[in-house]
């Protein structure tokens, strides 16, 4: 039994997910901000505006943030990881989930 070899695709699949996700339409370069409150506010705005999400706005926003953190992995600088982790707390506050 032969296995099919996947065709090599240029670019990263995670970038395609981020830009074409059914969950949210994100502002450009939002995850590079150094302000956790600004990241959380942008994700909340995007989640509330989205008509394509499958879960609640909070679930969609938190999911996209976690997705970005996980996909960046060891390539994410520690300082930016701390900012994004703080954005999770800001997001919980923004949605009243504290």
C-alpha positions in Angstrom: 0.0 0.0 0.0 1.5 3.3 -1.1 1.1 6.5 0.8 0.6 9.8 -1.0 3.3 12.4 -0.7 2.0 15.9 0.1 2.8 18.5 -2.5 5.2 21.1 -1.1 3.4 24.4 -0.7 5.2 27.7 -0.5 4.8 29.8 2.7 3.5 28.6 6.0 0.1 27.0 6.5 -0.4 28.9 9.8 -0.2 32.2 8.0 -3.0 31.1 5.7 -5.1 30.0 8.6 -4.6 33.4 10.3 -5.5 35.3 7.2 -8.3 33.1 6.0 -9.8 31.7 9.2 -13.5 31.4 9.5 -13.2 32.6 13.1 -12.1 36.2 12.7 -11.0 38.9 10.3 -7.9 40.3 12.1 -6.3 43.7 11.9 -2.9 43.5 10.2 0.1 42.9 12.5 -2.0 42.9 15.7 0.1 40.2 17.3 3.3 42.3 17.0 1.9 45.1 19.2 3.7 45.7 22.6 0.4 46.6 24.3 -1.6 43.7 25.7 -4.7 45.9 26.1 -4.6 46.9 22.5 -4.2 43.3 21.3 -7.2 42.2 23.5 -9.3 45.2 22.3 -8.6 44.4 18.7 -9.4 40.7 19.1 -12.6 41.5 20.9 -13.6 44.0 18.1 -12.9 41.4 15.5 -14.7 38.6 17.3 -17.8 40.7 17.9 -17.9 41.9 14.2 -17.4 38.4 12.7 -20.3 36.7 11.2 -18.3 33.6 10.3 -17.3 32.4 13.8 -18.5 29.1 15.1 -18.2 29.6 18.8 -18.8 32.6 21.1 -16.9 35.8 20.5 -14.7 35.1 23.6 -13.9 31.6 22.4 -13.0 32.8 18.9 -10.8 35.6 20.2 -9.0 33.4 22.7 -8.6 30.6 20.2 -6.9 32.9 17.7 -4.6 34.3 20.3 -3.6 30.8 21.5 -3.2 29.6 17.9 -0.7 32.4 17.2 1.3 31.7 20.4 1.4 28.0 19.8 2.4 28.3 16.1 5.1 30.8 16.8 6.6 28.3 19.2 10.3 28.7 20.0 10.6 31.4 17.4 8.5 33.9 19.5 10.8 36.2 21.5 10.3 35.9 25.2 9.3 39.5 25.6 6.6 39.2 22.9 5.4 35.9 24.5 4.9 37.8 27.8 3.0 40.5 26.0 0.7 37.9 24.4 0.2 36.0 27.6 -0.8 39.3 29.3 -3.2 39.9 26.4 -5.0 36.7 27.4 -5.7 38.2 30.9 -6.8 41.5 29.2 -9.1 39.5 26.9 -10.7 37.7 29.8 -11.3 41.0 31.6 -12.7 42.5 28.4 -15.3 39.7 28.1 -16.0 39.7 31.9 -14.5 36.2 32.4 -12.3 37.1 35.3 
